[in-house]
Amino acid sequence: MTVARTVELEGHIIDSGTMGACFGAVMDMGGEFEVEEFEVGRHKHAETYCRLRVMADTEEELRAILHELNQQGATVADPRDATLEAAPGDGIVPVDFYSTTNHPTAVRVDGEWHDVEDVEMDCALVVDRGDEVRVRTKVLNAIEEGDLVVTGETGIRVDPPERPRNGGGGSFGFMQGGVSSERPSASLIEEIADEMREVNENDGTVLAVCGPAIVHSGGRDALAALVRAGYVDAVSAGNGFAVHDLERDLYGTSLGVDTESLEHPRKGHKHHIYTISEIARLGGIEEAVAEGVVDEGVMYECVTNDVPFVLAGSIRDDGPLPDTITDSIEAQNAIREQAQEADLVLMLSTLLHSVAVGNCLPSTTKTVCVDINPATVTQLLDRGSAQAIGMVTDIGAFIPMLADELLAESYET
């Protein structure tokens, strides 16, 4: 081993698994390590400190190992300033640019650490040397020629959330979630309701990420009541959710099926496209509400209660509705703005939209993913949203139970 660097780990690194993960990463990537200092916390609130000398055969191999350790929260000892390199063109980053995690991150510039703004995974870090130094994330397509982009691993500090030693934090304690259909749903729903109350009382933002199954399965009225009562502050969905919600109002069906009797009325299969045509004729959802054509449902409550919504389009969409954002980059940016403002995110029975929003969330944002399919929840966690807790259950039962917890009065419209 011809090259070496020293790194430091600090925090609840034993019981959170961070130390073991770092040791394993060094060995799996062909390196070696020596523990130079190790101080174990002696009580549940005390932190553990570990100083490692990491060795590899080449600078390239060592850089790869240090990158992996950085993602786990290790910091290079005696740090130097981050390396900055100007972007060679619009939408083009330097070759060795630093790709972000979704964890809180700081960058060392001019001898001082600066917290990264708008933390998000899979972005570049850009330093602004204006009146004051600022560091923020930028998606690659937003990079402008001349932007000072952070490269390499030097001068970067990542702080992954840790599981508390006392196991506290309830279901929202980091690494306390996971996926299970055996979870006592009533107690978890009660805890989610408590979190929503707390966010509401502190003027925070609850973002609901909604899938069409909410309408199919009978959860629509309960979700509309939560919007009306102020417990949902923003909605992120696709064209399909909005169309099904509006179809339920205009025709009493969802995808042509009567949601009360489960019968298929004559021409019911055309209700979906009829709904799109009617809303387009009026100019959009807000205009349809103003005309009295739409007078109930989730989209109605969003309009009448000034709850912002983003409808992101896809190649599968019928229509789409005039309110649907069909430019994918514009839709990403709108979702990103919602995600950064959210304090609690409810991902309700929609795989692709949940992953899209999850990719924009910092790891410090509490997230609940509910779906009847365990693969949906698992995929979200596997894609990097490790802070999410997963609940495998029928969305049509979950939302009414949540509304019952939060609302004293009946939520039926």
C-alpha positions in Angstrom: 0.0 0.0 0.0 1.7 3.2 -1.2 -0.8 6.0 -0.5 -2.7 6.8 2.6 -5.1 9.3 4.2 -6.5 9.6 7.7 -10.2 9.9 8.2 -12.4 10.5 11.3 -15.7 9.1 12.4 -17.8 10.6 15.2 -21.3 10.1 16.6 -23.3 7.0 17.4 -21.2 5.1 14.9 -21.3 1.7 16.6 -25.1 1.1 17.1 -26.0 2.9 13.9 -23.7 0.5 11.9 -21.7 3.3 10.4 -18.3 2.1 11.7 -18.9 -1.5 10.5 -20.0 -0.2 7.1 -16.8 1.9 6.8 -14.5 -1.0 7.8 -16.3 -3.2 5.2 -16.1 -0.6 2.5 -12.3 -0.2 2.8 -11.7 -4.0 2.6 -14.3 -4.6 -0.1 -12.6 -2.0 -2.3 -9.1 -3.5 -1.9 -7.7 -1.2 0.7 -6.4 -1.6 4.2 -6.9 0.4 7.4 -5.3 0.9 10.8 -7.3 2.2 13.8 -5.1 5.0 15.2 -7.6 6.1 17.9 -10.8 4.7 19.3 -12.9 6.3 22.1 -16.2 4.5 22.9 -19.1 6.6 24.3 -19.8 5.3 27.9 -23.5 6.2 28.1 -26.4 6.4 25.8 -26.0 10.0 24.9 -22.2 9.9 24.5 -20.7 9.8 21.1 -17.9 7.5 19.8 -14.8 8.7 18.0 -12.7 6.7 15.6 -9.6 7.8 13.7 -8.6 5.6 10.7 -5.5 5.5 8.5 -6.8 4.3 5.1 -4.3 2.8 2.6 -4.5 1.8 -1.0 -2.1 0.9 -3.9 -2.9 4.0 -6.1 -4.3 7.5 -5.7 -7.3 6.5 -7.9 -8.1 3.5 -5.6 -7.7 5.7 -2.5 -9.9 8.4 -4.0 -12.7 5.8 -4.6 -12.5 4.5 -1.1 -12.5 8.0 0.4 -15.6 8.8 -1.7 -17.4 5.8 -0.2 -16.4 6.7 3.3 -17.5 10.2 2.8 -21.0 9.0 1.9 -21.0 7.2 5.2 -20.2 10.3 7.1 -16.4 10.0 7.5 -14.4 13.2 7.3 -10.8 13.5 6.1 -8.6 14.6 9.1 -6.9 17.9 8.8 -9.2 19.0 6.0 -8.2 21.3 3.2 -10.4 23.6 1.3 -12.7 22.0 -1.3 -11.3 21.9 -4.9 -13.3 24.2 -7.2 -13.3 24.1 -10.9 -15.2 26.2 -13.4 -17.9 24.5 -15.4 -16.7 24.3 -19.1 -20.2 24.9 -20.5 -23.9 25.1 -19.9 -25.1 21.7 -18.6 -21.6 20.4 -18.4 -19.7 19.7 -15.1 -16.0 19.0 -14.6 -14.9 15.4 -14.9 -14.3 14.7 -11.3 -17.3 16.6 -9.9 -18.7 15.7 -6.5 -22.1 13.9 -6.7 -24.2 14.6 -3.6 -26.1 12.4 -1.2 -29.4 13.5 0.4 -27.7 14.0 3.8 -26.8 17.3 5.4 -23.5 18.4 3.9 -20.9 21.1 4.5 -18.1 22.4 2.2 -14.9 24.0 3.3 -14.2 27.3 1.5 -11.5 29.8 2.5 -10.9 27.9 5.7 -14.5 27.9 6.9 -17.3 25.3 6.7 -20.4 26.3 4.9 -23.7 24.3 5.0 -25.1 23.3 1.6 -28.4 24.8 0.8 -31.3 22.8 -0.7 -29.8 19.4 0.0 -30.7 16.8 -2.7 -29.1 13.6 -4.0 -27.4 13.2 -7.3 -26.6 16.9 -7.9 -23.4 19.0 -8.2 -22.3 21.4 -5.6 -21.8 25.0 -6.7 -20.0 27.7 -4.7 -21.1 31.3 -5.1 -18.4 33.8 -4.0 -20.7 36.9 -3.8 -21.0 39.2 -0.8 -20.9 36.0 1.3 -19.9 32.5 0.4 -22.9 30.2 -0.4 -22.9 26.6 -1.4 -26.0 25.0 -3.1 -26.9 22.0 -5.0 -27.6 22.2 -8.7 -29.0 19.5 -11.0 -26.7 18.9 -14.0 -29.0 20.5 -16.6 -29.1 23.7 -14.5 -25.3 24.1 -14.5 -24.1 27.3 -16.2 -20.7 27.9 -17.9 -18.3 29.4 -15.3 -20.1 28.0 -12.2 -17.6 27.0 -9.5 -18.2 23.3 -9.1 -16.8 21.3 -6.2 -14.6 18.4 -7.4 -13.0 15.5 -5.6 -13.5 14.5 -2.0 -11.5 17.1 -0.2 -13.2 19.7 2.0 -16.6 17.9 2.1 -18.3 16.8 5.2 -21.5 14.6 5.2 -23.6 14.1 8.3 -26.0 11.1 7.8 -28.8 10.9 10.4 -28.2 8.4 13.1 -30.4 6.1 15.1 -30.6 7.4 18.7 -29.0 5.1 21.3 -32.1 4.9 23.4 -34.1 3.7 20.4 -36.3 6.8 20.8 -38.1 8.7 18.2 -40.9 6.2 17.7 -41.5 5.0 14.2 -39.9 8.1 12.8 -36.5 7.5 14.6 -33.9 7.0 11.9 -33.6 3.3 10.8 -36.7 2.6 12.9 -39.0 2.3 9.9 -38.5 -0.4 7.2 -41.3 -2.2 5.5 -43.9 -4.5 7.1 -47.5 -5.5 6.6 -47.6 -6.8 10.1 -47.0 -3.4 11.7 -49.8 -2.4 14.1 -51.5 0.0 11.7 -53.8 1.8 14.2 -50.8 2.8 16.4 -48.7 3.9 13.4 -51.6 5.9 12.0 -52.1 7.6 15.4 -48.4 8.6 15.4 -48.6 9.9 11.8 -51.6 12.0 12.9 -49.6 13.3 15.8 -46.8 14.4 13.5 -49.3 16.1 11.2 -50.8 18.0 14.1 -47.4 19.1 15.2 -46.4 20.3 11.7 -49.8 22.1 11.5 -49.4 23.8 14.8 -45.9 25.0 13.9 -47.0 26.4 10.5 -45.0 23.7 8.7 -45.9 22.0 5.4 -47.4 18.5 4.8 -46.9 17.4 1.2 -49.3 14.6 0.0 -48.0 12.6 -3.0 -51.1 11.1 -4.5 -51.9 8.2 -6.8 -55.1 7.4 -8.7 -55.8 4.4 -6.4 -56.9 6.9 -3.7 -60.0 7.6 -5.8 -60.5 3.9 -7.0 -60.4 2.6 -3.4 -62.6 5.1 -1.7 -60.1 7.4 0.1 -60.9 10.5 -1.9 -63.5 12.1 0.4 -61.2 11.6 3.5 -58.2 13.2 1.7 -60.4 16.1 0.5 -61.4 16.6 4.2 -57.8 16.7 5.3 -57.1 19.3 2.6 -60.1 21.3 3.7 -59.1 21.2 7.4 -55.6 22.4 6.7 -53.7 19.2 7.4 -52.4 18.9 3.9 -50.6 22.0 2.6 -49.5 20.9 -0.8 -50.4 18.1 -3.3 -48.0 16.5 -5.8 -49.6 14.1 -8.3 -49.8 13.1 -11.9 -52.4 13.9 -14.5 -54.2 10.6 -13.8 -55.0 11.3 -10.1 -56.5 14.7 -11.0 -58.6 13.3 -13.8 -60.0 10.4 -11.7 -60.8 12.9 -8.9 -62.6 15.2 -11.3 -64.4 12.3 -13.0 -65.7 11.1 -9.6 -67.2 14.6 -9.2 -68.7 14.9 -12.7 -69.9 11.4 -13.3 -69.7 9.5 -10.0 -67.2 7.1 -11.5 -63.5 6.4 -11.5 -62.2 4.9 -14.8 -65.8 4.3 -15.6 -66.6 2.3 -12.5 -69.2 3.6 -10.0 -67.2 3.9 -6.8 -70.3 3.3 -4.7 -72.0 0.4 -6.4 -69.0 -0.9 -8.3 -71.2 -1.1 -11.4 -70.2 -0.2 -14.9 -72.6 2.4 -16.2 -73.3 2.7 -19.9 -70.6 4.6 -21.7 -68.7 4.7 -18.3 -65.5 3.8 -20.1 -65.7 7.2 -21.8 -66.1 9.2 -18.6 -62.3 9.6 -18.2 -61.8 11.3 -21.6 -65.1 13.2 -21.3 -63.8 14.7 -18.1 -60.5 15.9 -19.7 -62.5 17.4 -22.5 -64.9 19.2 -20.2 -62.1 20.7 -18.0 -60.1 21.7 -21.1 -63.2 23.4 -22.5 -63.5 25.5 -19.4 -59.8 26.4 -19.4 -58.6 24.4 -16.4 -59.4 23.1 -12.9 -59.6 26.6 -11.3 -62.0 27.8 -14.0 -64.1 24.6 -13.6 -64.4 25.3 -9.9 -65.3 29.0 -10.5 -68.0 27.9 -12.9 -69.5 25.5 -10.4 -68.9 22.5 -12.6 -66.6 21.0 -10.1 -67.9 21.3 -6.5 -66.2 18.6 -4.5 -63.2 16.4 -4.2 -59.4 16.9 -3.7 -58.8 19.2 -6.6 -61.8 21.3 -5.6 -60.6 21.6 -2.0 -57.1 22.6 -3.3 -58.5 25.4 -5.4 -61.0 26.7 -2.8 -58.4 26.6 0.1 -55.4 27.9 -1.8 -53.5 24.7 -1.4 -50.9 24.6 -4.2 -50.7 21.5 -6.4 -48.3 20.2 -9.0 -49.5 17.8 -11.7 -46.5 16.3 -13.5 -47.2 14.7 -16.9 -45.9 11.5 -18.4 -45.9 9.9 -21.8 -48.8 7.7 -20.6 -51.2 10.5 -20.1 -54.6 11.0 -21.8 -55.3 14.6 -22.6 -53.7 15.8 -20.5 -55.5 18.4 -18.4 -54.5 22.0 -19.1 -53.0 22.2 -15.5 -50.6 19.3 -16.2 -47.0 20.2 -16.7 -45.9 18.4 -19.8 -42.3 19.6 -19.9 -40.4 17.1 -17.8 -37.6 19.5 -16.6 -40.2 22.1 -15.7 -42.2 19.4 -13.8 -39.0 18.3 -12.0 -38.3 21.8 -10.9 -41.8 22.3 -9.6 -41.6 19.0 -7.6 -38.2 20.0 -6.3 -39.6 23.3 -5.0 -42.4 21.4 -3.2 -40.0 18.9 -1.8 -37.6 21.4 -0.3 -40.4 23.2 1.5 -42.0 20.0 3.0 -41.6 19.1 6.7 -43.6 15.8 6.3 -44.3 13.9 3.1 -47.1 11.3 2.7 -46.5 9.1 -0.3 -49.9 7.6 -1.0 -50.1 4.6 -3.4 -48.0 5.8 -6.3 -44.6 4.2 -7.2 -43.1 6.4 -9.9 -44.3 9.7 -8.3 -43.1 8.7 -4.9 -39.6 7.9 -6.3 -39.5 11.2 -8.2 -40.4 13.2 -5.0 -38.1 11.0 -2.9 -35.2 11.8 -5.1 -35.6 15.5 -4.3 -36.0 15.2 -0.5 -33.2 15.7 2.1 -32.7 12.7 4.4 -33.9 14.9 7.3 -37.5 15.1 6.0 -39.9 12.7 7.6 -41.5 10.5 5.0 -44.3 8.0 5.1 -44.9 5.7 2.1 -48.2 3.7 2.0 -49.0 1.1 -0.6 -50.7 -2.2 -0.9 -47.7 -3.5 -2.8 -44.6 -4.0 -0.6 -42.4 -3.7 -3.7 -43.3 0.0 -4.0 -42.2 0.8 -0.5 -39.0 -1.3 -0.8 -38.1 0.3 -4.1 -38.4 3.8 -2.6 -36.0 2.9 0.2 -33.6 1.1 -2.1 -33.4 4.3 -4.3 -32.0 6.2 -1.4 -35.0 7.5 0.7 -33.8 5.6 3.8 -35.6 8.0 6.1 -39.0 6.8 4.9 -41.1 4.4 6.9 -43.2 2.0 4.9 -46.7 0.8 5.6 -48.1 -2.0 3.4 -51.9 -1.6 3.5 -54.9 -0.6 1.5 -54.9 3.1 0.8 -58.7 3.2 0.9 -58.6 2.1 4.6 -55.5 4.1 5.6 -56.7 7.6 4.6 -60.2 7.4 6.3 -58.5 6.0 9.5 -56.0 9.0 9.4 -58.9 11.4 8.9 -60.8 9.8 11.8 -57.7 10.5 14.0 -57.4 14.1 12.9 -60.9 15.3 12.5 -63.5 15.5 15.2 -66.3 16.0 12.8 -67.4 13.6 10.0 -65.3 14.1 6.8 -68.1 13.0 4.5 -69.0 15.7 2.0 
